């Protein structure tokens, strides 16, 4: 192939690169069109909106943050839309701190910002966002990101004020609102939430304040450690929808076995339930058959599903409020465990039950992990797999048993599948359990196909059992108990769904 000559190379366009994505557009631009498209629309029907049940809970959460940062201005962005491919965006999900303090969920209000303005007796909370544009504006018909013609009607300021109980203002007012009392009032913003808003805050401050912003993120994360009654209701709904999704998975197993990418069949079935019953999946579904089950976060899901093997499914429905379940069940593809599969599965179940047995208010969060791992170490010793005694393996200097269970046994659950992640160690791992905490219990054993430290029969078997747990006044409640856990119950449940 010949090289292009200078004569054959087109001259560089003067059009800015950022503007070229609209080159395919054939939207009308004439004044006549603008006048015509903006006229003769029926009056808008005012939606019947009421104050949402979450509004009072969100107000109490804001009060708690207000008390922790008296006299300061706090900026909590929802976050922007993010480009997926050229001019198409990912489905929007607001930042979890924003959702927690406003009660807004699903895909509502990209670019919105909640600001807590300091007052003598606390803070005034104001929600800044881009409201519905009039039909005689260019946004109405030409803006593919925000325009009503393209993405539907946005709420008005009055609508969101009614729903949330917050004072609402146009997003264009945000810069002046943040600049008020600049240099006299400490300004904090949630880091990693919205680059443009963070840049605006930094410009107003005139200096970086990473530690101040980190302290705000920490406090917002720790605020979610104890769930209120409304949050628990949302988590119950997420778990119930997820249980339905797991039942659909069992019904789909014959189709999964027949498909060359059967794991995708499982993933798709659960994803459909998540969209039908909620906002979507709370995290990428793990549908791991055979040896793939030994990869902890297997989300490629492109493998075959074979009769006689196990399939590990780790999945959760995120409901419209953005609270998510996180459940794992390991299922025999043909409905019946082999003897060895049952032995390994029972060891994992016993480890989970050991964590359940000790879980109660006052126990340290880290002790759940210890209780589960002691059981697994004992079984691994009984099976002759440990190079040392179990009592040696569980010491800090040992840990040989962790070859087959390298992850933690529990994590907090809520708006994020790994909720409260910015909390301090003493408030998380070293904290005592308290009523209202919601977390997972999820031990596992994973014997990889190329693991020469175990007998050949074990290789390619991965088992995890994960349940969602609410701490009560005198113990814990297994929120996901409706999904069978004991091997004989799993088999009976699968048989009932196959009829």
Phi, psi and omega in degrees: 000134182283154178282143177293141177270166179298331181289335185270349180274122182294152177295149180296130179290146177277354180289134178298144182302319183295339182270352190282344178295343180264008182298334180281348187293138174235033179292140179293143183236358185292153177296325179298317178297315183300319179291321184288318184290338181271358185248164172062047172251141177296150177303142180296139174275120181294123179294149180273087182254146177227167177296129185280148182305331182286344189301318181293323177295316180297323178297320178294325178294318178296323178298321180294318178291322178302316181296329182282340184227053181302136176079005182246158178259124186247131186241119184234095182282151172284332183103160182266169167293149180236132184292131175266314181204113180052260184247023174247141184254156168295154173301131186284139171224122182293156175303141186297325179295321177297314180299320183294322185271344180250334186083003180275135182233214184038228183250034186279138165061060169300145179076358179291156180219126172267129178236130173260106182271131183291140174227174181299325183245041178126230181221152166259125180268128180231133179258116178260127178204173180268107183279177178303131179269152177293159184282352176264013178260158178294329179304321185306312187251342190248345185267104184288345180270323188235344188292144182299323181297333186261316188238004180096169185285136173274159177288157173275169176300318183295322180298312181289329175298318179294315184292317189261339187077008180264148168289135183242148181215159180293143182299335179295341180276353186298312183304314180294324181294323180285331183281348181299134180062026180304134181087346180251332182243130178293130183249122179240147177224145178293118183289146176076014184260319183202109186299321182292317179293320178298320178295321177298315178298316181297321178296319180292320180289327181079002180201159177284145179221058185300318181295321179295317179292321179297324179295324177293314178300320178299312182295320179294325178290315181290335176299334183269002181296325178251120181274140175276177186297325179294319179296320179297321177299318179296319179292323175299318179295320179296319179294317181298316178296322179294322178299320176297321179296322178293324176297319177298324178299314180301318180295334183272354187302319176302319178294324179294318179297326184279349185258140180295340173238063185300330177300327178291328176300313180298313179302315183294320180297315180291320179298323177297316178297320181297321179284327179291320188257348183209204178280333182153200176279147180281344179192165181297128182294135172264114177237088194245109181259147177059227183294338178299336179293347179271358172264116194300318181242060178282107180239003176293321172051048180244015186265170177279158177241117188247139172300142181093345178256177177256153171233125180262121180241118178243109189207155178206138174276133171262117181282176187299333178283356177084006173280140187235148168274169177206096188234141173233133170229141177251119191244138170286124189302321181266009173095355183222131176285142167285169182300315181290318177302318180294322180297313180293317180300317181296323177299316179294318179297318179296324177295317178297317180296328177295321177293318177299321186295330183262348186290123180190161177304137180100335176287143178284143182305320182295337183289338174299315180297316181300315181298317181291317184291330177298320178295314181296321179298318179298317179293318179298324176293315179301325181277359178076025183264337182278140176282352180223172176291154181302323181296331177278321183298324185280354177286156178303330181278348182262263177072018181298330181295340182289352174304327185251005176206073189276355184258174177283162183270339186212152170209152178294154186225142179178239177296326173251148178297323170253079190284160174060032190291341180266007179291151177292154181304319182290343177263353184239272186297321183265005183277157173275144176296144181220148178306135182101345174289142176231127182209176179259157164235118191210068174287165178200168172223135188224111181248102185290154185298335182253021181274103183279359178275358179233156177301155184302325183297333181281335191293136180088009179252125175231132181227131170220140174235124185227129178233158180256130196234132175251127176281129178252186183295330185232011180176222177220157174242130176277103183294335183256022184296341180295338175274123183304147181238317181292144186302320180293327178287323177299315180298317180294319179297314179297320179296321181293328181280343181275351183288000000 
